[in-house]
């Protein structure tokens, strides 16, 4: 049985973000594989282990051939959090001895991040007797996030005083941190046999450095059973959280910080209120901008905190519009989830998230500039015109059903051929030059 190790150096909890949810869904799909599996050596379902971080070492079995393994971090980043500590917790150590002891049992090592697990795999790959196949996938713009979080952290930790110098120093520190992380990521990717990216632009950028033959797509799937229109969801949202029943509900899901464009969305809702429109903002997540949202919007915003997937699906289905100004996403699964739930999505022009749309302007709204006035105009175009809002919502749900693939399909069409190219092509795999 061929064995794959997926290395996700993030702490797995019930309210984890899209990166962890992605691999949870792929693991569930792998657990459903039975009988003969095309494209896998021997035709047997591959043995899959997804390594996460946890507060203690433990194993969670999904099927005889699929499991999650949580390992304690060597140098956890939990102490280096800003504001409300909403950043993902990772392991900053250059080497993880426990993971190093477990990796040699696997044939394929799949890197998904750039910290302790990835650096351990890169260090070991040329030292084990049977060299594993190294695959990496890009899930978010980690260097950009590092820059944002470094700025938040610097502004929090630097001594009080003149705010302008503090912000200037924080900005310089953030830019250096982002550049350092980008160089680190690129070094790790160069050592891999194959790198997977969800967008054409991302693949083109990687191909310039790695060569087109070492870059392939990795789409994101969608759970159509979980994310769908739900009768009564609006009433439950009103009853359980006190959101107004008589106003359009604009929802945002993700980290509540500048990396997701939340200040822009908050300001656009403020402008909307100034125009006499009483749209209500519903936020699912936590982050550094929570207090700013409360101060700006007051009773016109409801902050629900981080939500597990099933609760998030209920919240989506109870709202009208999903507004997501983020430009740091490589895909943005929350957009697909909102569309499947029957929401009109509003997205920034040129962002990777617009890839979920089949016909921008029909199944979703694209805003040309990152300007609060423009975003307020786009939202007014929906909340002021109920028929148009309803039409965009219907088109979004149709696009979701007709075009957005399931996790099972992406596993079969994107991941298995990446892990087992020799079986897929019928030819032996040549060793990669050192």
C-alpha positions in Angstrom: 0.0 0.0 0.0 1.4 3.4 -1.0 1.7 5.8 1.9 1.3 9.6 1.8 2.2 12.1 4.6 0.4 15.4 4.4 2.3 18.0 6.5 0.0 20.8 7.9 1.9 22.7 10.6 -1.2 24.4 12.0 -3.1 23.6 15.2 -6.3 21.7 14.4 -9.4 22.8 16.4 -13.1 22.8 15.7 -13.1 26.3 14.3 -9.9 26.0 12.2 -9.7 28.0 9.0 -9.8 27.0 5.4 -6.3 25.4 5.1 -7.1 22.8 7.8 -10.6 22.3 6.5 -9.3 21.6 3.1 -7.2 18.7 4.3 -10.0 17.4 6.5 -12.2 17.2 3.5 -9.6 15.5 1.3 -9.0 13.0 4.1 -12.7 12.3 4.3 -12.8 11.7 0.6 -9.8 9.4 0.8 -11.6 7.5 3.6 -14.4 6.8 1.2 -12.1 5.1 -1.3 -12.7 1.4 -1.5 -12.0 -1.4 -3.9 -9.9 -0.7 -6.9 -8.6 2.8 -7.3 -7.3 4.0 -10.7 -4.0 5.7 -10.8 -2.6 4.2 -7.5 0.1 1.5 -7.6 -1.6 -1.9 -7.1 -5.0 -0.3 -7.3 -5.5 -0.2 -3.6 -6.6 2.9 -1.7 -3.5 4.8 -0.6 -2.6 5.0 3.1 -3.0 8.6 4.1 -1.7 10.4 7.2 -2.4 14.1 7.8 0.0 15.6 10.3 -1.4 18.6 12.3 -0.2 20.3 15.4 -1.9 19.7 18.7 -1.6 20.2 22.5 -0.6 16.6 22.8 0.3 13.7 20.5 -2.7 11.7 19.5 -4.2 9.8 16.5 -7.7 10.2 15.1 -8.6 7.3 12.7 -11.1 8.0 9.9 -10.7 4.6 8.1 -8.2 1.8 8.3 -6.1 3.6 5.6 -6.7 7.2 6.7 -5.9 9.0 9.9 -5.0 12.4 11.5 -1.9 12.6 13.7 -1.5 15.6 16.0 2.0 16.3 17.2 3.1 18.8 19.8 5.1 21.8 18.4 8.7 22.2 19.3 8.6 26.0 19.2 5.0 27.0 19.0 4.0 30.5 17.9 1.2 30.9 20.3 3.0 33.5 22.4 3.6 35.7 19.3 0.0 36.7 18.8 -1.3 40.2 18.2 -4.5 41.9 19.4 -7.0 39.1 20.2 -4.6 36.3 19.1 -6.6 35.2 16.0 -3.5 34.2 14.0 -3.0 30.6 13.1 -0.6 28.8 15.5 2.3 27.1 13.9 5.7 25.7 14.8 8.7 28.0 14.2 11.4 25.4 15.0 13.8 24.5 12.2 13.4 20.8 12.9 10.8 18.5 14.5 12.4 15.3 15.9 9.2 13.4 16.4 8.0 14.1 12.8 11.5 13.1 11.6 11.1 9.7 13.2 7.7 9.1 11.5 8.3 10.4 8.0 10.5 7.6 6.6 7.6 5.2 6.7 5.8 7.2 4.0 6.5 7.1 0.2 5.2 10.6 -0.6 5.8 13.7 1.6 3.3 16.5 0.8 4.3 20.0 2.1 1.6 22.6 2.6 3.3 25.3 4.6 6.8 26.7 5.3 7.7 26.1 8.9 8.8 23.2 11.1 7.2 20.3 9.3 8.3 21.5 5.8 11.9 22.3 6.9 12.1 18.9 8.6 11.0 17.1 5.4 13.4 19.1 3.2 16.3 18.3 5.6 15.5 14.6 5.6 14.6 14.0 2.0 18.1 13.5 0.8 19.2 11.5 3.8 16.8 8.6 4.0 17.6 5.4 2.2 14.7 5.5 -0.2 14.1 9.1 -1.3 10.4 10.0 -1.0 8.5 11.9 -3.7 8.2 15.5 -2.5 5.1 17.4 -3.4 4.1 20.9 -2.2 0.9 22.8 -2.5 0.2 26.6 -2.1 -2.8 27.3 0.0 -2.6 31.0 0.8 -0.1 33.9 0.5 1.7 33.1 3.7 4.4 35.8 3.1 1.7 38.5 2.8 0.0 37.3 6.0 3.4 37.3 7.8 3.8 40.9 6.8 0.3 41.9 8.1 0.8 40.0 11.4 4.2 41.4 12.0 2.9 44.9 11.6 0.1 44.2 14.1 2.5 42.6 16.5 5.0 45.5 16.2 2.3 48.1 16.8 1.2 46.2 19.9 4.7 45.5 21.4 6.6 48.8 20.7 6.7 51.4 23.5 3.9 53.9 23.6 4.7 57.3 22.1 4.2 59.1 18.8 2.0 56.8 16.7 3.4 57.9 13.3 7.0 56.7 14.1 5.7 53.6 15.6 3.6 52.8 12.5 6.6 53.6 10.2 8.9 51.2 12.1 6.2 48.6 12.2 5.7 48.9 8.4 9.4 48.5 7.7 9.6 45.4 10.0 6.6 43.9 8.3 8.1 44.4 4.8 11.3 42.7 5.9 9.4 39.8 7.4 7.4 39.3 4.2 10.5 39.3 2.0 12.2 36.9 4.3 9.3 34.5 4.2 8.9 34.7 0.5 12.6 33.7 0.0 12.2 30.9 2.5 9.1 29.6 0.7 10.8 29.7 -2.7 13.8 27.7 -1.4 11.5 25.0 -0.1 9.5 24.8 -3.3 12.6 24.4 -5.4 13.5 21.2 -3.6 10.1 19.6 -4.5 9.4 17.2 -7.4 6.0 18.9 -8.0 4.3 22.1 -6.8 0.5 22.5 -6.9 -1.2 25.8 -7.2 -5.0 26.6 -7.6 -4.8 29.6 -9.9 -3.4 30.0 -13.4 -1.5 33.2 -12.3 0.1 31.3 -9.4 1.1 28.5 -11.7 2.6 30.8 -14.2 4.7 32.6 -11.5 5.9 29.3 -10.2 6.7 27.9 -13.6 9.0 30.8 -14.2 11.2 29.6 -11.3 10.6 25.9 -11.3 9.8 25.0 -14.9 6.3 24.3 -16.3 6.8 20.5 -15.9 7.0 20.8 -12.1 3.8 22.8 -11.7 0.3 21.4 -11.7 -3.2 22.6 -10.6 -4.9 21.8 -7.3 -8.5 23.0 -7.2 -10.6 23.2 -4.1 -13.7 21.1 -3.6 -17.1 21.9 -2.1 -19.4 19.9 0.2 -22.7 20.5 -1.5 -24.6 18.6 1.2 -23.3 20.9 3.9 -23.5 24.2 2.1 -26.9 24.8 0.5 -30.0 27.0 0.9 -31.7 26.1 4.2 -35.4 27.1 4.8 -35.8 28.7 8.2 -32.1 29.6 8.6 -32.9 33.4 8.7 -35.4 32.9 11.4 -32.9 30.9 13.5 -30.3 33.6 13.0 -32.7 36.3 14.2 -33.9 34.2 17.1 -30.5 33.0 18.3 -28.3 36.1 17.7 -30.8 39.0 17.6 -29.9 40.2 14.2 -32.6 42.4 12.7 -35.3 40.6 10.7 -36.2 43.6 8.5 -32.8 44.5 7.0 -30.5 43.0 4.4 -27.8 40.9 6.0 -24.2 41.2 4.7 -22.0 38.4 6.0 -18.2 38.1 6.2 -16.3 34.9 7.2 -12.6 34.7 8.0 -10.0 36.4 10.1 -11.1 39.9 11.2 -8.0 41.8 10.1 -6.4 43.8 7.4 -5.2 40.7 5.5 -8.8 40.0 4.6 -9.7 43.6 3.8 -12.0 44.0 6.8 -11.3 47.7 7.4 -12.4 48.4 3.9 -15.7 46.5 4.4 -16.3 48.2 7.7 -15.9 51.6 6.2 -18.2 50.7 3.3 -21.0 49.7 5.7 -20.5 53.0 7.6 -20.9 54.9 4.3 -24.0 52.8 3.5 -25.5 53.8 6.8 -24.7 57.4 6.0 -26.8 57.0 2.8 -29.8 55.9 4.8 -29.4 52.2 4.1 -29.6 50.1 7.2 -27.8 46.9 6.0 -26.6 44.8 8.9 -23.1 43.2 9.0 -22.7 39.7 10.4 -19.1 38.6 11.1 -18.0 35.0 11.6 -14.4 34.9 12.8 -12.0 36.7 15.2 -9.1 39.1 14.7 -7.4 42.4 15.4 -10.1 44.5 13.9 -12.9 43.4 16.2 -12.9 46.5 18.4 -12.7 48.8 15.3 -15.8 47.2 13.9 -17.7 47.6 17.1 -16.6 51.3 17.4 -17.5 52.1 13.8 -20.8 50.1 13.3 -22.1 49.6 16.9 -25.5 47.9 16.8 -25.3 47.6 13.0 -22.9 44.7 13.3 -23.1 41.2 15.0 -19.9 39.5 15.8 -20.4 35.7 16.2 -16.8 34.7 16.7 -15.2 31.6 15.1 -17.7 29.0 14.0 -17.5 25.3 13.2 -18.5 24.4 9.6 -22.0 23.3 10.4 -22.9 26.5 12.2 -21.2 28.6 9.5 -23.3 26.8 6.9 -26.5 27.9 8.9 -25.2 31.5 9.1 -24.5 31.7 5.4 -28.0 30.4 4.6 -29.6 33.0 6.8 -28.0 36.0 5.1 -28.4 37.7 1.7 -24.9 39.0 0.6 -21.4 37.7 1.2 -18.9 40.5 1.0 -15.2 39.5 0.9 -12.6 42.2 0.1 -9.6 39.9 0.7 -6.8 39.8 -1.8 -4.5 37.3 0.0 -6.5 34.2 -0.9 -5.3 31.7 -3.4 -8.8 30.4 -3.8 -11.1 31.5 -0.9 -13.3 28.5 -0.2 -15.6 30.7 1.8 -16.7 32.3 -1.5 -17.8 28.9 -3.0 -19.5 28.0 0.3 -21.5 31.2 0.2 -22.5 30.7 -3.4 -23.6 27.2 -2.7 -25.7 28.6 0.1 -27.5 30.9 -2.3 -25.8 34.2 -1.5 -24.8 37.1 -3.8 -21.1 37.4 -3.4 -19.2 40.7 -3.7 -15.5 40.4 -4.5 -12.5 42.6 -5.5 -11.6 42.8 -9.2 -8.5 40.8 -10.0 -8.6 38.7 -6.8 -8.2 35.0 -7.2 -11.6 34.5 -5.5 -13.3 35.7 -8.7 -12.3 32.4 -10.2 -15.4 30.9 -8.6 -17.6 33.1 -10.8 -18.8 31.8 -14.2 -20.2 35.2 -15.3 -19.1 38.2 -13.2 -22.0 40.7 -12.9 -24.5 37.8 -13.1 -23.6 35.2 -10.5 -21.5 37.6 -8.4 -20.5 41.3 -8.2 -16.9 42.4 -8.8 -15.8 45.8 -7.4 -13.2 47.6 -9.5 -11.2 49.5 -6.8 -10.3 48.9 -3.1 -12.3 52.0 -2.2 -15.0 52.2 0.4 -17.2 54.4 -1.8 -17.0 51.8 -4.6 -17.8 49.0 -2.2 -20.7 50.9 -0.8 -22.0 51.5 -4.3 -21.8 47.8 -5.1 -23.7 46.9 -1.9 -26.3 49.5 -2.7 -26.8 48.0 -6.1 -28.0 44.8 -4.4 -29.8 46.0 -1.2 -31.7 48.8 -3.1 -32.8 46.4 -5.8 -34.4 43.2 -4.3 -35.1 41.7 -7.8 -31.5 42.0 -8.8 -30.3 40.6 -5.5 -32.6 37.6 -5.9 -31.4 37.1 -9.5 -27.7 37.2 -8.5 -28.5 34.7 -5.6 -30.2 32.3 -8.0 -27.3 32.5 -10.5 -24.7 31.9 -7.8 -26.5 28.8 -6.6 -26.7 27.5 -10.2 -23.1 28.1 -10.9 -22.2 26.3 -7.7 -24.3 23.2 -8.7 -23.0 23.1 -12.3 -19.4 24.1 -12.0 -17.9 23.7 -8.6 -16.4 20.2 -8.1 -16.7 18.0 -5.1 -13.8 17.1 -2.9 -14.0 13.5 -4.1 -13.5 14.7 -7.7 -10.6 16.9 -6.9 -8.9 14.1 -5.0 -9.2 11.8 -7.9 -8.3 14.2 -10.7 -5.7 16.5 -9.1 -4.1 14.8 -6.0 -3.8 11.2 -6.9 -2.0 11.9 -10.2 0.3 14.3 -8.4 1.2 11.7 -5.8 1.5 8.8 -8.2 2.6 10.2 -11.6 4.3 6.9 -12.7 1.1 5.0 -12.2 -0.9 7.6 -14.0 1.4 7.7 -17.0 2.4 4.0 -17.0 6.0 5.0 -17.0 8.6 4.8 -14.3 9.5 8.0 -12.5 12.9 9.3 -13.1 14.8 10.5 -10.0 15.1 14.2 -9.6 18.6 15.7 -9.9 20.1 16.8 -6.6 
